[in-house]
């Protein structure tokens, strides 16, 4: 296949690039070190070739915006960047298939169990809202141009040198200052980046919207033990004390390492249902904890 991959230098983009390079003619687009060196939020690309498949993995994530300017960046990168990519494809050659790497953030939920693709999309935060609006834009564009549309809504991604909250957790564990809250019993959906990449060639011709998880949804306690190879039993902070520290953090402002929102996230289940992908796509990924038994993340 002739494939265009945006965001090819990102965490998931790098995994997809490695997985799909063999046997395909892969063209990359990123801000640097790629076939097309472009900032999509700033310009409309002009492509010299046609593509069977476009995988749109470029985007801004893994940061908490502190200013209006930083909030605006989510809109510019995730929505305007998507809009410019679609304009570029219209001016060049339309693909047969389009895969968008989205996020479970579009649901706008901090807690919940067995959340499926039919759940109302409630995102209000800058990141989730930018992904939601990009989804709507892509769905309409694909429908108008008769392009097979696939949207993959992903939870926490796992792989080597992970960014974001998981990367911070790995770093805290390696330096010995990680602790669980409320015995670390809260469960979270997650999925291996390599399993997402491996699914794309089979799902792209089918289309649809899918949640993807490992199906096990480990607790913070299970995850922390797996990352440390069962070598450590971590200090546990009771929920009561964590909530009080969170309130103090709220008063201290943006520079505080803990606040009420972080405490809520670390003490609440957030589990997504991927039974649609399992039924339609034969999705059968590896359980993250099994992966961690043989691999290290740093």
ChimeraX attribute file (.defattr): number of C-alpha atoms within 10 A of each C-alpha:
attribute: neighborCount
match mode: 1-to-1
recipient: residues
	/A:1	12
	/A:2	15
	/A:3	21
	/A:4	26
	/A:5	25
	/A:6	26
	/A:7	26
	/A:8	27
	/A:9	21
	/A:10	17
	/A:11	19
	/A:12	22
	/A:13	23
	/A:14	17
	/A:15	20
	/A:16	24
	/A:17	21
	/A:18	12
	/A:19	16
	/A:20	18
	/A:21	12
	/A:22	9
	/A:23	9
	/A:24	11
	/A:25	13
	/A:26	18
	/A:27	19
	/A:28	20
	/A:29	23
	/A:30	21
	/A:31	16
	/A:32	14
	/A:33	11
	/A:34	16
	/A:35	15
	/A:36	17
	/A:37	13
	/A:38	16
	/A:39	18
	/A:40	26
	/A:41	19
	/A:42	12
	/A:43	14
	/A:44	20
	/A:45	20
	/A:46	15
	/A:47	15
	/A:48	8
	/A:49	10
	/A:50	16
	/A:51	22
	/A:52	16
	/A:53	24
	/A:54	25
	/A:55	22
	/A:56	21
	/A:57	25
	/A:58	27
	/A:59	23
	/A:60	17
	/A:61	17
	/A:62	11
	/A:63	13
	/A:64	13
	/A:65	17
	/A:66	10
	/A:67	8
	/A:68	9
	/A:69	9
	/A:70	14
	/A:71	17
	/A:72	14
	/A:73	18
	/A:74	24
	/A:75	23
	/A:76	19
	/A:77	22
	/A:78	28
	/A:79	25
	/A:80	21
	/A:81	22
	/A:82	27
	/A:83	19
	/A:84	19
	/A:85	21
	/A:86	19
	/A:87	16
	/A:88	18
	/A:89	18
	/A:90	15
	/A:91	13
	/A:92	16
	/A:93	15
	/A:94	20
	/A:95	21
	/A:96	18
	/A:97	22
	/A:98	25
	/A:99	25
	/A:100	24
	/A:101	19
	/A:102	27
	/A:103	21
	/A:104	26
	/A:105	22
	/A:106	23
	/A:107	21
	/A:108	17
	/A:109	15
	/A:110	14
	/A:111	16
	/A:112	12
	/A:113	14
	/A:114	13
	/A:115	18
	/A:116	17
	/A:117	18
	/A:118	8
	/A:119	9
	/A:120	11
	/A:121	16
	/A:122	14
	/A:123	19
	/A:124	15
	/A:125	15
	/A:126	20
	/A:127	26
	/A:128	25
	/A:129	22
	/A:130	27
	/A:131	29
	/A:132	24
	/A:133	18
	/A:134	20
	/A:135	24
	/A:136	11
	/A:137	15
	/A:138	22
	/A:139	20
	/A:140	12
	/A:141	17
	/A:142	19
	/A:143	11
	/A:144	9
	/A:145	12
	/A:146	13
	/A:147	19
	/A:148	19
	/A:149	24
	/A:150	26
	/A:151	22
	/A:152	22
	/A:153	22
	/A:154	23
	/A:155	22
	/A:156	18
	/A:157	20
	/A:158	22
	/A:159	22
	/A:160	14
	/A:161	14
	/A:162	19
	/A:163	19
	/A:164	14
	/A:165	12
	/A:166	18
	/A:167	18
	/A:168	13
	/A:169	20
	/A:170	22
	/A:171	16
	/A:172	13
	/A:173	18
	/A:174	13
	/A:175	9
	/A:176	11
	/A:177	11
	/A:178	16
	/A:179	19
	/A:180	21
	/A:181	23
	/A:182	19
	/A:183	17
	/A:184	22
	/A:185	17
	/A:186	23
	/A:187	22
	/A:188	24
	/A:189	26
	/A:190	23
	/A:191	23
	/A:192	23
	/A:193	21
	/A:194	19
	/A:195	20
	/A:196	20
	/A:197	18
	/A:198	15
	/A:199	16
	/A:200	18
	/A:201	13
	/A:202	11
	/A:203	22
	/A:204	22
	/A:205	17
	/A:206	13
	/A:207	17
	/A:208	17
	/A:209	19
	/A:210	24
	/A:211	22
	/A:212	29
	/A:213	31
	/A:214	22
	/A:215	21
	/A:216	16
	/A:217	22
	/A:218	22
	/A:219	19
	/A:220	22
	/A:221	20
	/A:222	16
	/A:223	22
	/A:224	23
	/A:225	19
	/A:226	22
	/A:227	21
	/A:228	17
	/A:229	14
	/A:230	12
	/A:231	10
	/A:232	13
	/A:233	12
	/A:234	18
	/A:235	12
	/A:236	15
	/A:237	15
	/A:238	13
	/A:239	18
	/A:240	11
	/A:241	12
	/A:242	23
	/A:243	21
	/A:244	14
	/A:245	18
	/A:246	21
	/A:247	16
	/A:248	15
	/A:249	19
	/A:250	16
	/A:251	11
	/A:252	13
	/A:253	11
	/A:254	13
	/A:255	10
	/A:256	13
	/A:257	11
	/A:258	19
	/A:259	22
	/A:260	17
	/A:261	14
	/A:262	14
	/A:263	19
	/A:264	18
	/A:265	14
	/A:266	23
	/A:267	22
	/A:268	17
	/A:269	20
	/A:270	21
	/A:271	25
	/A:272	25
	/A:273	19
	/A:274	21
	/A:275	19
	/A:276	17
	/A:277	19
	/A:278	16
	/A:279	10
	/A:280	12
	/A:281	14
	/A:282	13
	/A:283	20
	/A:284	15
	/A:285	18
	/A:286	16
	/A:287	17
	/A:288	23
	/A:289	18
	/A:290	10
	/A:291	15
	/A:292	18
	/A:293	14
	/A:294	9
	/A:295	14
	/A:296	15
	/A:297	16
	/A:298	12
